[in-house]
Amino acid sequence: MQPDGFLIEQAGGLASDGENRILDLDPTELHQRVPFFCGSKNMVLKVEEFMEKHKDD
């Protein structure tokens, strides 16, 4: 579990890798790295929307 993601969500924000909620990710290896977007729900949802729109570019 990502401690930063937990704190941000407890404060009313959102933490995402651009597609999925950070707290829903299951690590597959030690020191696994993933993109990390955090902030207000509106801004993170906007990032996810942007990532989805430009995924195939």
One Martini backbone bead per residue (centre of mass of N, CA, C, O) as a GRO file, in nm:
protein
   57
    1MET     BB    1   0.099   0.034   0.019
    2GLN     BB    2   0.039   0.381  -0.019
    3PRO     BB    3   0.074   0.627   0.210
    4ASP     BB    4   0.013   0.880   0.044
    5GLY     BB    5  -0.259   0.789  -0.071
    6PHE     BB    6  -0.401   0.758   0.199
    7LEU     BB    7  -0.376   1.052   0.299
    8ILE     BB    8  -0.513   1.191   0.060
    9GLU     BB    9  -0.789   1.042   0.087
   10GLN     BB   10  -0.843   1.136   0.383
   11ALA     BB   11  -0.841   1.452   0.273
   12GLY     BB   12  -1.020   1.422  -0.020
   13GLY     BB   13  -0.861   1.296  -0.235
   14LEU     BB   14  -0.643   1.161  -0.500
   15ALA     BB   15  -0.491   0.847  -0.616
   16SER     BB   16  -0.294   0.775  -0.917
   17ASP     BB   17  -0.173   0.613  -1.233
   18GLY     BB   18  -0.406   0.711  -1.463
   19GLU     BB   19  -0.623   0.449  -1.414
   20ASN     BB   20  -0.574   0.381  -1.105
   21ARG     BB   21  -0.601   0.327  -0.791
   22ILE     BB   22  -0.347   0.299  -0.576
   23LEU     BB   23  -0.491   0.117  -0.349
   24ASP     BB   24  -0.561  -0.118  -0.580
   25LEU     BB   25  -0.275  -0.201  -0.600
   26ASP     BB   26  -0.066  -0.487  -0.668
   27PRO     BB   27   0.224  -0.584  -0.595
   28THR     BB   28   0.490  -0.779  -0.778
   29GLU     BB   29   0.739  -0.613  -0.654
   30LEU     BB   30   1.010  -0.494  -0.533
   31HIS     BB   31   1.024  -0.164  -0.606
   32GLN     BB   32   0.789  -0.076  -0.754
   33ARG     BB   33   0.690   0.120  -1.041
   34VAL     BB   34   0.467   0.406  -1.067
   35PRO     BB   35   0.262   0.619  -1.140
   36PHE     BB   36   0.194   0.953  -0.967
   37PHE     BB   37  -0.120   1.094  -0.885
   38CYS     BB   38  -0.202   1.392  -0.691
   39GLY     BB   39  -0.504   1.532  -0.533
   40SER     BB   40  -0.763   1.650  -0.634
   41LYS     BB   41  -1.021   1.499  -0.772
   42ASN     BB   42  -1.054   1.677  -1.025
   43MET     BB   43  -0.755   1.668  -1.121
   44VAL     BB   44  -0.719   1.359  -1.140
   45LEU     BB   45  -0.954   1.309  -1.335
   46LYS     BB   46  -0.827   1.482  -1.559
   47VAL     BB   47  -0.578   1.308  -1.599
   48GLU     BB   48  -0.729   1.046  -1.672
   49GLU     BB   49  -0.869   1.165  -1.917
   50PHE     BB   50  -0.612   1.242  -2.072
   51MET     BB   51  -0.483   0.959  -2.081
   52GLU     BB   52  -0.716   0.823  -2.237
   53LYS     BB   53  -0.721   1.013  -2.488
   54HIS     BB   54  -0.375   0.968  -2.529
   55LYS     BB   55  -0.293   0.658  -2.541
   56ASP     BB   56  -0.252   0.625  -2.879
   57ASP     BB   57  -0.022   0.856  -2.945
   0.00000   0.00000   0.00000
